[in-house]
């Protein structure tokens, strides 16, 4: 009888670990925010990421052709809660810097088609 209790406990423990494993494997939301797919899923349009070399403190969005427009710019610098500056409807031709003054590690820009 004692072996059956141990076997049942082992199966129960394994089941708990198996259920918990997928949740632990999922990336935290902040890491997901470093991917284009995160912003696309939120409806900001087609997004692209540019990894920047060390020492870059600003980024200027290039001009777009009609009928495209920028819907979002994410500036990533450092880590933690203040690592991302999110700018809605940024303008091309403007040099954007991070609010902390730190160098940028990457940017994500999203574009949509203008309605008029």
FITORMAR-138229 format. One record per residue (C-alpha): x, y, z. Coordinates in steps of 0.02 Angstrom, whole numbers, plus 50000, padded with zeros to 5 digits. Layout:
% residues N
XYZ ...
END
This chain:
% residues 116
500005000050000 501435011950041 502155009949864 500465014749788 500415030849889 502185035249836 501795031349655 500215042049661 501185056349740 502525055149605 501215055349467 500345070249546 501985079749562 502425075949381 500705081949324 500935098449418 502655100849339 501995096749166 500605109549183 501785122949250 503135120149118 502255129148973 501935144449081 503765145349130 504315143348949 503275158248890 504315174148874 503875188248993 502865202348916 504305214748927 505395203248821 503965201248697 503895220148680 505605218948595 504825209848448 503885216848299 502505203748317 502005210748487 501605227948415 500815220748257 499645210248366 499095226448453 498565233448284 499955245948246 500175239448067 501725232147988 503205233748104 505075232148079 506535231748199 508235239748177 509655233948291 510855248348321 512725247848354 513455254248517 513545273148534 511945277848439 510935290348540 509625295648412 508635288548267 507825297748121 506395289348029 506575290047840 505235297447729 503845285747675 502955285147509 501105288947493 499955281847563 501015275247708 501235283747876 502125279448038 500935273948176 502205269748311 504035271348359 504775261548504 506485267348565 507385254148672 508805259648786 509415250648941 508325238649038 506945238949166 505315248449175 505905264049085 506835255048945 505555258648809 504935275548748 503365273248643 502945287348523 501285287448434 501195294548258 503035299648247 503625310848106 504935306347978 506465317447971 506465320448160 507925314048266 507155304648413 508145301548573 507715291148726 507035300648875 508425293748986 509805300248871 510505282548857 511105275448692 509815265748592 509985246948573 508595245248445 507045253648376 505415246548313 504395256748191 502655252648128 501775258947974 499975259547915 499105265147757 498315282547767 496455283247743 496395300147657 
END
